[in-house]
Amino acid sequence: MGDKNQYNVIGVMSGTSLDGIDFVFVEFIFDKVWSFKIVYAQTVTYDETWQNILKLLVANSLQELQQIDEEYTAYLAQVINSFIDKNNIKNIDAVCTHGHTALHQPQKKLTYQIGNKPFLATLLNQNVVCDFRVQDVELGGQGAPLVPIGDKLLFSEYDFCLNLGGFANISTEFESNRIAYDICPVNIVLNHYVNLIGFEYDDEGKIASTGIINQELLSKLNDLEFYKMQHPKSLGLEWVDKNIFPLINNFQLEVKDVLKTFVEHIAMQLAVEINKKNNASVLVTGGGVYNKYLINRLKSHTKNKIIEPSKTIVEFKEALIFGFLGVLKIRNEVNCLQSVTGALKNHSSGKIYLL
């Protein structure tokens, strides 16, 4: 199967935001360069039970995690089969799935994504490619980010690929290597504060736009040590809990002023990175794209071209790229970049379960 030029695969992604499982059915074609067509795309939201289980994964013992893994794999098979049946999908080369991260401690050579058990292939009656992070961690890498190989091969016409989710991360070519790193927190902070006044998120940034910037807070945010560090670098919730929330809370501002100040902080930090190249095109994806106020503030800090793609790419780019990682694995081609993860070498990561 690794010597074909066309592959029909299902890409499956579940992220830390817990808003659900993203599915895409994609046709990938190789003709000197890669191209793709997303045929179907869907998000299945988690019910309250699964949301609560996944939220508390880190609190479980290894034995409890293994039991949850069994149940989650069976659940995943059920929703993937529903996606296949609903869209009457035939001739699938593979289902390529990320699973859901339960543990990620690369410094301890440990990463564990549930939903990647071999019986997934049996339940689906399909070839499965999964568990993309483990091998990279064994090779001394961070096991993340894995999306940049897709940025390089599927979205090469853009100078930067910028993703605005819980955190902002970016990938670009630097001295003929693909590099990628986290820039700053985004929705993990904005949503936290808007939740305090009863909203899930700040629709289009409307609340932020009514606030007043607190210059002292803005200056302290921009002075945080992380922003002076060189890549590779990444952020997590623990860092936000320690460095961002206490700093903001000290100022005792109204929520709208917090939002406005933090949006300005995000826009300034994003601009620092994308202004490292001139006349650059920047593909922006992730939920932060819908924060119009944030995107407008970013545009005001850069002369580079900010490109917002179709809603399907905004919302399903990660699922698409995990489908693509699976295709590269089937072909035994590099899908994990040393220049991004810090592993000992470029490699073809993931496990293939065949019927």
Secondary structure, 3 states (H helix, E strand, C coil): CCCCCEEEEEEEEECCCCCCEEEEEEEEEECCCEEEEEEEEEEECCCHHHHHHHHCHHHCCHHHHHHHHHHHHHHHHHHHHHHHHHCCCCCCCEEEECCEEEEEEHHHCEEEEECCCCHHHHHHCCCEEECCCHHHHHCCCCCCCCCHHHHHHHCCCCCEEEEECCEEEEEEEECCEEEEEEEEECHHHHHHHHHCCCCCCCHHHHHHHCCCCCHHHHHHHHCCHHHHCCCCCCCCHHHHHHHCHHHHHHCCCCHHHHHHHHHHHHHHHHHHHHCCCCCCEEEEECHHHHCHHHHHHHHHCCCCEEECCCHHHHHHHHHHHHHHHHHHHHCCCCCECHHHHCCCCCECCCEEECC
